[in-house]
Amino acid sequence: MPKSLTTGDVARACQVSQATVVNWIRGRGLPAYTTPGGHYRIQAIDLHQFAARYRMPIDWLLIGVQPDQDLRP
């Protein structure tokens, strides 16, 4: 099963604020879905592709993602 990340997880891994992550979702094309409670969730593979597009480093281990296992489509 693909790993789902919160906006807080993404913010920590990318060293940005949660507001920046929401801006990426709303305006920069970071794919996300919303939970029934209205919170965003991002698939790890989608973050990986987004970060590659913008050449952004990500600290995967900081958020408990094993790149060799969790980044499979």
C-alpha positions in Angstrom: 0.0 0.0 0.0 1.4 3.5 -0.9 2.5 5.6 2.0 0.3 8.6 2.7 1.9 11.7 4.2 0.3 14.7 6.0 1.1 18.3 5.1 3.2 18.3 8.4 5.2 15.3 7.2 5.9 17.0 3.9 6.8 20.3 5.5 9.3 18.6 7.8 10.9 16.5 5.1 11.3 19.6 2.8 12.1 22.1 5.6 9.2 24.4 4.7 6.0 25.5 6.5 2.7 23.7 6.3 1.3 26.8 4.5 3.9 26.3 1.8 2.9 22.7 1.3 -0.8 23.8 1.0 0.3 26.4 -1.6 2.1 23.7 -3.5 -1.1 21.6 -3.5 -3.4 24.4 -4.5 -1.1 26.1 -7.1 2.0 24.2 -8.0 0.6 20.8 -8.9 1.5 18.7 -5.9 -1.1 15.9 -6.1 -3.1 15.4 -2.9 -6.5 14.0 -1.8 -8.6 15.2 1.1 -9.8 13.1 4.0 -13.5 13.2 5.0 -12.4 15.7 7.7 -10.9 18.0 5.1 -7.2 17.4 5.6 -4.8 16.9 2.8 -2.8 13.6 2.3 0.0 13.2 -0.2 1.3 10.0 -1.6 5.1 9.6 -1.1 5.6 8.8 -4.8 3.8 12.0 -5.8 6.0 14.0 -3.4 9.1 12.3 -4.9 8.0 13.2 -8.5 7.2 16.8 -7.4 10.5 17.2 -5.7 12.4 15.8 -8.7 10.6 18.3 -11.0 11.9 21.2 -8.8 15.2 19.6 -7.8 14.3 19.7 -4.1 16.1 17.6 -1.6 13.9 15.5 0.8 14.9 14.0 4.1 12.8 10.8 3.7 14.2 9.2 6.9 13.0 12.1 9.0 9.4 11.2 8.2 9.9 7.4 8.3 9.8 6.7 4.5 12.1 4.0 3.2 12.8 5.2 -0.4 13.6 1.7 -1.7 10.2 0.4 -0.4 7.8 3.2 0.0 8.3 5.0 -3.4 6.9 2.3 -5.6 3.9 3.3 -7.6 
